[in-house]
């Protein structure tokens, strides 16, 4: 079992409820890296779903409080189970019963439109140009980078933190301890890159994600373990200390794997 899989491992308690022990070693700020509660919520919904033809398609999750190392519970309840799509409500609570994170996970079957027409030209959005991952050195992440960053390999091509540049970043990323690609690992991975809000800054400010919405657009089975993905991040707007940050993960052959929008609080 990979380090990430172990960190998001859930133990069934009763119908739709799971025990989750948040491990130490994944710190980001006051609590743990946000990819852990994101991964745990997606894993819980997938376990309750139980239908192999209904895979995770989209999530909309809110992180209201830090997930501190220790005991937590994850609860999943159905919102609607349709003919081809299921909508699940997911909630994480701490040992004291306080709300930590929650939101919606949608699973669905493949649609006929995926096979009966050519959709390759539907979007004008294409993968940004970048050198191959093998040509970009792995960046070190010593303090003050958060502890969890030691679990990943960052190959930064442009947009380094605290450089005072335009809020855009590009580079390759993968788990340091190889993870078999899955809906859980991919949707968490898009959260592992540093916030692009750090690029235009000259000094560190507190930064936290409060809303995380993402669409999974590739079949994880088409990806190989240990294959880095190209991360492209940019800030599309800033108001009153709240930013809208767009993040995308692309495969090496130019497919959009994850399309992610985050609301991030700065300062």
DATACOR-V488729 format. One record per backbone hydrogen bond with DSSP energy under -0.5 kcal/mol. CO is the residue of the C=O (numbers start at 1). NH is the residue of the N-H. Records with the same first field share a line. If there is no record, write none. Layout:
CO: NH  NH
This chain:
2: 6
3: 7
4: 8
6: 9
10: 12
11: 19
14: 13  17
16: 76
17: 13  14
18: 74
19: 11
20: 22  72
22: 70
26: 33
27: 148
28: 31
31: 28
33: 36  37
34: 38
35: 39
36: 40
37: 41
38: 42
39: 43
40: 44
41: 45
42: 46
43: 47
44: 48
45: 49
46: 50
50: 52
51: 54
53: 55
55: 108
57: 216
58: 106
59: 214
60: 104
61: 212
62: 64  102
66: 68
67: 32
70: 22
71: 95
72: 20
73: 93
74: 18
75: 91
77: 89
80: 82  87
84: 109
85: 82
86: 107
87: 79  80
88: 105
89: 77
90: 103
91: 75
92: 100  101
93: 73
94: 97
98: 94
100: 64  65
101: 92
102: 62
103: 90
104: 60
105: 88
106: 57  58
107: 86
108: 55
111: 114
112: 115  116
117: 119
119: 122
132: 135
133: 136
135: 137
139: 154
142: 145
146: 149
147: 150
148: 151
149: 152
151: 176  177
152: 154
153: 155  174
154: 139  156
155: 172
158: 170
160: 163
166: 168
167: 235
169: 233
170: 157  158
171: 231
172: 155
173: 229
174: 153
176: 178
179: 226
182: 186
183: 187
184: 188
185: 189
186: 190
188: 191
189: 192  193
195: 198
196: 199  200
198: 162
199: 163  164  165
201: 164
206: 267
208: 265
210: 63
211: 263
212: 61
213: 261
214: 59
215: 217  259
218: 220
219: 222
220: 223
224: 227
226: 228
229: 173  231
230: 232  250
231: 171
232: 248
233: 169
234: 236  246
237: 244
239: 242
241: 266
242: 239
243: 245  264
244: 236  237  246
245: 262
246: 234
247: 260
248: 232
249: 257  258
250: 230
251: 254
255: 251  257
257: 217  218
258: 249  260
259: 215
260: 247
261: 213
262: 245  264
263: 210  211
264: 243
265: 208  267
